[in-house]
């Protein structure tokens, strides 16, 4: 009888762990310099988190507690991306390496789409959103999309980005124009990198100058808007 009970408990434990793995995206943590800092969720592009390890380390080196997740998880789990991101944020906030308060979210390419669509509409959880060369091809109504943004948002995009026609500068400009015509133009900002293509902040980027500048701008924006009270 004891053996049977133990097997049942073991089976239940496996089921619980499997459910947890299915519901919450796998993450990799990067402890901040000093051991504790504001939480920052970094959402990778379609190529996966392996292309953003050095970026995560650089951000952690600036004092942030960085949680790196796979941007694909928000598109292949049958929807519910907002719920998944909320789960990731809550888990980050509970870490012993995280300061109390809201988190920052940086999304790159495919991950930038999730940052703009979900994180930018979570003012109760997120202080600032930064999207590096975000996927925007799904946005058909720029004024409506920008009107739903409730978190200060910065987009960094290259003017020569034609990758799969997913992240065109023209769409980013339409979003910026819509924001300028809205009630709070400061809620959405766009910085253009002239003559720059897709993927400038990846670990293997050949544009090290742009990569460094994108990190600098991201950190400045985060410090400007972070609230850890």
Steps between C-alpha positions, in 0.01 A plus 500: 500500500779741593673434168176569313447829683857602428452426129179702494670795668788476255261493204314803636828687543601429142162617379533824697848566367390429145208739533732767635741451212215524248349814653807709579773560240843368584729778613867565564595735781790744510577637843567874522827651601468537875262205530173693484343744256189603305347208312526502122330249270688450172293332226706352217433508129395201291859372486471423872662613825839361396554812291441729797723356773761775479228765494352354818845498663564859396170611653567303819840667515317832516322392818183338370365159596441361151263220409557379143213316333428361154279730293363200313318383814245777461407392149505119503301423817158552346456860610484640851817703454391767744438243773836338436681831524319586821615167644859573399485847656352372825766233524772760441356728768511216752871435448738578784712687242219738409424834661138566585288678243420487134721339238645613170445302179729490198385307194698438183346429159228239565541570870450867425152421374413345837655795683290748302179296502501373859758671724416851377143447624596394854558826692432323829799269447734667249686831529657516154500311170778500241462325166805437283410462129154367599271294279219739406358352177186389685406860590235630260365795700783708646283750694299221662813304590679799650184602682518177700855567625505585871872466575783730379633328189817543296551340158848468350491417129726497195397687187635220276317221684320291238531162676198295387321836466406454867660800663487780246594851606191635327275323750703629794468850359123466470488400865708802593276732295192355669658555842583863419135557408380334821446639850847409629775498231760407762343157541658376174844596371690386193874517438618420149840360407576625152617235254476220758343160437329245728652335807742770611482407869559126459818351639637439151420846364766650275380849587665519839463877505123478457477213745682705765283803435178295519606364838587848623165642390315205652670541837439876505131448419465236770662720766281790393180306559578237759299521822617268775307666780 
